[in-house]
Amino acid sequence: MTAAAQPSLNPLRLRERIKLPRQHMPEQPADERARNFTEVNLGYSAELARREALRCLECEKPTCMDKCPVGVKVREFVRLIVAGDFLGAAAKIREDNVLPAITGRVCPQEDHCEGACKLCKKGESLGIGYLERFVADYEQRMGTISLPTVPPTGKRVAVVGSGPSGLTVAGDLVQKGHKVRVFEALHELGGVLVYGIPEFRLPKDIVREQIDQLQAMGVEFETDVVVGRTVTIDELMEEEHYDAVFIGTGAGSPLFMNIPGEHLNGVYSANEFLTRINLMKAYQFPKYDQPVVDLRGKDAAVIGGGNTALDAIRSALRLGARKAYVIYRRSEAEMPARAEEVRHARQEGIEFRMLTSPIEFLSDGKGWLGGLRCLRMQLGEPDASGRQRPVPIPGSEFDLPLSVAVIAIGTSANPVIQSTTTGLVTDTRGYIQADTLTQRTSRKGVFAGGDIVTGTATVILAMAAGRRSAKSIHEYLTTDQW
Amino acid sequence: MFRITEAEFIAPGIKRFEIEAPRIARKQEAGQFVILRLYERGERIPITIERSNPIGGTISIVVQSAGKTTHLLNTLNAGDSILDIVGPLGKPSEIALFGNVVVVGGGVGVAMAYPTAAALKRTGNRVVSIIGARNKELVILEREMRHVSDELMITTDDGSYAGKGLVTDKLRQLLDNHTRIDRVLAVGPIPMMRAVAEMTRKDHIRTIVSLNPIMIDGTGMCGGCRVLVDGRSQFACVDGPEFDGHLVDFAVLTQRNSSYREAEHRSMEEFRQELEPSFAGSLADAGCTQGGRR
């Protein structure tokens, strides 16, 4: 790599740059997109991308980069966009992030790079996510990805799970010359990127292309393998002779609310609802065989305030729901969802019922959901998370008529691997214990990262754990030191 | 892709397949199942593994035509392939020396009960098996079940073979005769499993049922297969599929398994009209089993 930073080619003075408005992301009109599964954001044109890139202040100390969990060299890649070298910009991102077309779409940039952008002080931050997406898509379209070739090390690594952490580990390690094989439990590769995040936010072709790239780089994939059942980690290491294993199986089991009526037909976990729609393509039923409940003309609600909750309710709307509610026990300020998703959802007509907590799923008398009994909440003293604790308002009970409810309140650790692997220590909640820097587990040669270590988090944090793991695995494989 | 090495109808609408799946064959234990998907646009369906050959690297499944997927599956033959098979899933059956065990299998449930009956027998239990079907032609695995049972009783609903009646009639007789029973395993349609569990409740005979809820991933990720057991949610794919029959809420299971009845019918109708105009009548004969595992 060339050590010297790309010189600035930006013809504008800093004062001029600050005055430029943030370039809007072209998007499908809200009333149209609320009825289809096509991507909401349409992407920058080259012209828009260059205009947006010109806004970058090229800070001496780029705080955006410090705040990126995987350390993307934002200033450098934006300079390359200004210079018109889009492929160079993509290659620059790829040094730190093997899935730019994905993070450019789903990363909560406001919590990371864009939140740290100095332009925020005067107005809106640089559209770093939009720019990342642009160059990744450009590179994809040109089909000219240049990858350095490295001599093989002869070491073999098994990666369990093909979600964001696993793909990152695979991409990073294969570039170091290690042989990597990724095992996936489902029939499709991508983990949460394909079963969880809907087409309208992250087209599956994009995920497919990113995986094809990894395949082109030499990563091997095997689907239909539930590690812990089909083969255990012990067997992978002892019988199939993998030198190291990375566990990136995701958070796993959906949490339910344990309130009456949860077994009624029409009550789903977000994982099931989204898996039916995204992975099994139930929105194309009967062209695809797996169905989801018929939502046409029905009222639906999601319980929860994260990205998954919004993905679920916006999917319900697209499947024809008449009314679509987000029910969240705190206020909008505490919602963990990406700001852009909240804005999009509101534009599409999703109704937000904040400070509302369900206490019972009501039957329609025929085994199906008929309504949701809720309590209104108010914010009280801060709780352990530092957020104000929602407290029920006495006597505030009310019933909301509903046919479909989706529970999106988080997940707990799936125990399949932990219970079948010797010497793997978990915490009291069943998550795998791994060192926060090296991602090493208690078992020699076994590393873990992503939601199975931290609990529910984001794509980019899983990728960051993947990066740390890859670095640490490489060290282990080359030094043999544990 | 998973290649089919053998395929034969063992009864009208019921086909037995042997499929190359070396990883699964190596690990399979009695009571476990696979989830398969036939083709790109196909649904995922769970099916119990009837037996496996770890050395030859094959597993066997027994499939009854019920919905679109099972119908399509049963058109496949040796040399054809199945796009995806994942497993072995679920907890294996609990196998120990219990003493006198009664294994009750109804319809295609006999194929699911068979590997557990065999394992129980191998462990030294005295196995009395009761298998039932609607008529003589639909009695399956009689020879295999006889081989792993100390005593085999057969019933047919219409009396066309062996004793006329239901499997529960035979169980009733055993109970009335004060036969010592230490454990019961019941696998079959929900009403049968429910009836067996009710029958053994009074005498506190430990009764295990193998549940067949709707399922998608089979790894505990989606929660679609949740069943109510002793008032608590359990996932049949990872906590089961076998549960204490005295604690299972069968009404909830029946109700949840009906969730997609309309969609299933629509799927089947379109499939029938578009692809196979000929088998209009054959469906009614096949005897639909509701729910996921078929």
Chai-1 contact restraints between the chains, C-beta under 6 A:
chainA,res_idxA,chainB,res_idxB,connection_type,confidence,min_distance_angstrom,max_distance_angstrom,comment,restraint_id
A,A185,B,T219,contact,1.0,0.0,6.0,A-B,restraint_1
A,H187,B,R37,contact,1.0,0.0,6.0,A-B,restraint_2
A,H187,B,D84,contact,1.0,0.0,6.0,A-B,restraint_3
A,D224,B,D84,contact,1.0,0.0,6.0,A-B,restraint_4
A,D224,B,V86,contact,1.0,0.0,6.0,A-B,restraint_5
A,V226,B,T219,contact,1.0,0.0,6.0,A-B,restraint_6
A,T230,B,R23,contact,1.0,0.0,6.0,A-B,restraint_7
A,G252,B,M221,contact,1.0,0.0,6.0,A-B,restraint_8
A,S253,B,G220,contact,1.0,0.0,6.0,A-B,restraint_9
A,P254,B,G223,contact,1.0,0.0,6.0,A-B,restraint_10
A,F256,B,S233,contact,1.0,0.0,6.0,A-B,restraint_11
A,H263,B,L228,contact,1.0,0.0,6.0,A-B,restraint_12
A,H263,B,V252,contact,1.0,0.0,6.0,A-B,restraint_13
A,N265,B,S259,contact,1.0,0.0,6.0,A-B,restraint_14
A,S269,B,G223,contact,1.0,0.0,6.0,A-B,restraint_15
A,N271,B,M221,contact,1.0,0.0,6.0,A-B,restraint_16
A,N271,B,C222,contact,1.0,0.0,6.0,A-B,restraint_17
A,E272,B,C222,contact,1.0,0.0,6.0,A-B,restraint_18
A,E272,B,G223,contact,1.0,0.0,6.0,A-B,restraint_19
A,E272,B,G224,contact,1.0,0.0,6.0,A-B,restraint_20
A,T275,B,I216,contact,1.0,0.0,6.0,A-B,restraint_21
A,T275,B,C222,contact,1.0,0.0,6.0,A-B,restraint_22
A,P286,B,R266,contact,1.0,0.0,6.0,A-B,restraint_23
A,P286,B,S267,contact,1.0,0.0,6.0,A-B,restraint_24
A,P286,B,E270,contact,1.0,0.0,6.0,A-B,restraint_25
A,Y288,B,R41,contact,1.0,0.0,6.0,A-B,restraint_26
A,D289,B,G42,contact,1.0,0.0,6.0,A-B,restraint_27
A,D289,B,E43,contact,1.0,0.0,6.0,A-B,restraint_28
A,Q290,B,E43,contact,1.0,0.0,6.0,A-B,restraint_29
A,P291,B,Y260,contact,1.0,0.0,6.0,A-B,restraint_30
A,P291,B,A263,contact,1.0,0.0,6.0,A-B,restraint_31
A,G367,B,Q255,contact,1.0,0.0,6.0,A-B,restraint_32
A,N414,B,G220,contact,1.0,0.0,6.0,A-B,restraint_33
